Amino acid sequence: MKLLFATQNSNKVKEVMRMIGSQHELITLADLHYEDELEESSLQLEENALEKANHIFDQFNMNCFSEDTGLEIEALEGAPGALSARYAGEDKDPIKNMDKVLFELKDNNNRNARFRTVIALVIDGKEFLYEGIIKGKITNDKRGANGFGYDPIFQPDGFEITFAEMNGEEKNAISHRALAFAKMKEFLESEFAE
């Protein structure tokens, strides 16, 4: 099946390309020379993912999916959540975002956090949602050079290293995005197997 991934985040495209396998053909907004910024007008991941997927479906009349991911930190009452990309400002600077989180948690012993991804799939105008969650802790400092976003300060439960200290295969085996994507892939393979 041909699917359009409604994102402008090249890091997310690379991750999903590794997960999708050969059964589906992934098309990106860059392939279609679409450069308008996708709106995210909600504080809910589900609503943002649906908003982006429906917008792109309406624009191109192609089966597509989008996702929204948030880092939800217990001591910050679930923040930054849906505002994760622009937590420290509209320039979406990951270093500033991480620094803000570390500053806000500097005197806090509760480092519990989770990454949550919601994928919205639109097939022939019908909407489907898939969620992936991974729990972990916020580290005291940045560690590792791989990954993107908050990966250098997120250590998943059961591991001694951050996402940014893992290689792509290690992260994709356990990540929130991989878990949500696996649910979507399973649905596609059961409903639309050729």
C-alpha positions in Angstrom: 0.0 0.0 0.0 1.1 3.5 -0.8 1.1 5.7 2.3 1.9 9.4 2.7 3.6 10.3 6.0 2.3 13.8 7.0 5.4 15.1 8.7 8.1 17.6 8.0 10.5 16.1 10.6 13.2 14.3 8.6 14.4 12.4 11.7 10.9 10.9 12.1 10.9 10.0 8.4 14.2 8.1 8.8 12.9 6.2 11.9 9.7 5.2 10.1 11.6 4.2 6.9 13.5 1.7 9.0 10.3 0.3 10.4 8.0 0.1 7.4 9.6 -2.8 5.5 9.0 -3.5 1.9 5.3 -4.2 2.1 4.3 -0.5 2.0 5.6 2.4 -0.1 6.2 5.4 2.0 5.8 8.9 0.4 6.8 12.0 2.2 5.7 15.6 2.0 9.2 16.4 0.7 8.5 14.0 -2.2 5.5 16.1 -3.0 7.3 19.4 -2.5 4.9 20.4 0.2 6.6 22.9 2.5 3.7 24.6 4.4 3.9 24.2 8.1 1.4 21.7 9.5 -0.9 23.1 12.1 -1.0 21.7 15.6 -3.7 23.7 17.4 -4.5 21.4 20.3 -2.9 20.5 23.6 -3.9 16.9 22.9 -1.7 14.5 20.9 -4.6 12.7 19.4 -6.2 15.9 18.1 -3.0 17.2 16.7 -2.2 13.9 14.9 -5.8 13.8 13.4 -5.6 17.5 12.4 -2.4 17.0 10.4 -3.5 13.7 8.8 -6.9 15.0 7.8 -5.4 18.2 6.4 -3.0 16.3 4.2 -5.6 13.8 3.2 -7.8 16.7 2.0 -4.9 18.3 0.2 -3.7 15.3 -1.7 -6.6 12.7 -1.5 -4.0 10.1 -0.6 -4.1 7.6 2.3 -1.9 9.0 4.9 -0.8 9.1 8.5 0.6 11.6 10.9 1.8 11.4 14.4 2.2 13.6 17.4 4.6 12.7 20.2 5.0 14.2 23.6 7.4 13.8 26.6 5.2 13.7 29.7 7.0 14.4 32.9 5.3 13.4 36.2 6.8 16.2 38.3 5.7 18.8 35.7 2.1 17.5 35.7 2.5 16.0 32.2 4.4 18.9 30.6 5.8 19.5 28.1 3.3 17.0 26.5 1.9 18.2 23.1 4.1 21.3 23.4 7.3 19.2 23.5 8.8 20.5 20.2 8.3 24.2 21.2 8.6 23.9 25.0 11.4 26.6 25.2 10.1 28.7 22.3 8.8 28.7 18.7 12.2 28.1 17.2 11.8 24.4 18.3 15.4 24.2 19.5 16.0 20.8 21.1 19.0 22.0 23.2 16.9 24.8 24.7 14.0 22.4 25.3 16.3 19.9 27.2 17.9 22.7 29.2 14.5 24.0 30.2 13.4 20.5 31.4 16.7 19.9 33.3 16.4 23.4 34.9 12.8 22.8 36.0 13.7 19.4 37.5 17.1 20.4 39.1 15.8 20.2 42.7 13.3 17.4 42.1 14.0 13.7 42.9 10.9 12.6 40.9 12.4 12.0 37.5 9.6 9.8 36.2 8.6 10.4 32.6 7.1 8.8 29.6 7.2 9.3 25.9 3.8 8.9 24.2 3.2 8.8 20.5 -0.2 8.9 18.8 -0.5 8.0 15.1 -3.5 9.0 13.2 -4.1 7.0 10.0 -6.7 8.2 7.4 -7.6 5.5 4.9 -10.3 6.5 2.3 -11.5 9.2 4.7 -11.8 6.8 7.7 -9.8 7.6 10.9 -7.8 5.2 13.0 -5.6 5.9 16.1 -2.7 4.0 17.5 -0.8 4.8 20.7 2.7 3.8 21.9 4.1 4.6 25.4 7.5 4.0 26.9 8.2 4.8 30.5 11.5 6.0 31.9 13.4 8.7 33.8 14.8 12.1 33.0 18.6 12.0 33.5 20.5 14.7 35.4 22.5 15.7 32.3 22.6 15.1 28.5 24.1 11.8 27.4 24.7 10.4 23.9 24.9 11.8 20.4 22.3 9.7 18.6 18.6 10.2 18.1 16.9 13.6 18.3 14.7 15.8 20.5 14.8 14.8 24.1 16.6 11.5 23.5 19.8 12.6 25.4 17.9 13.1 28.7 15.5 10.1 28.5 16.5 6.8 30.0 13.9 4.1 29.4 13.0 1.8 32.3 15.2 -1.3 32.4 18.2 0.4 30.6 21.3 2.1 31.9 21.6 4.3 28.8 19.6 7.0 27.2 17.9 6.8 23.8 20.7 9.0 22.5 23.2 6.4 23.6 21.4 3.7 21.7 21.8 3.0 18.0 18.8 3.3 15.7 18.0 -0.4 15.8 18.1 -0.6 19.6 15.9 2.4 20.0 13.4 1.2 17.3 13.0 -2.1 19.1 11.5 -0.4 22.2 10.5 3.2 21.4 7.1 4.8 21.8 7.0 5.5 18.0 7.9 1.9 17.2 5.2 0.6 19.5 2.5 2.8 17.9 3.8 2.1 14.4 3.8 -1.7 15.0 0.0 -1.4 15.9 -0.7 0.5 12.7 1.4 -1.9 10.6 -0.4 -4.9 12.1 -3.8 -3.3 11.2 -2.6 -2.6 7.6 -1.4 -6.1 7.2 -4.6 -7.7 8.5 -7.0 -5.4 6.6 -5.1 -4.6 3.4 -2.9 -7.6 2.8 -2.3 -8.1 -0.9 
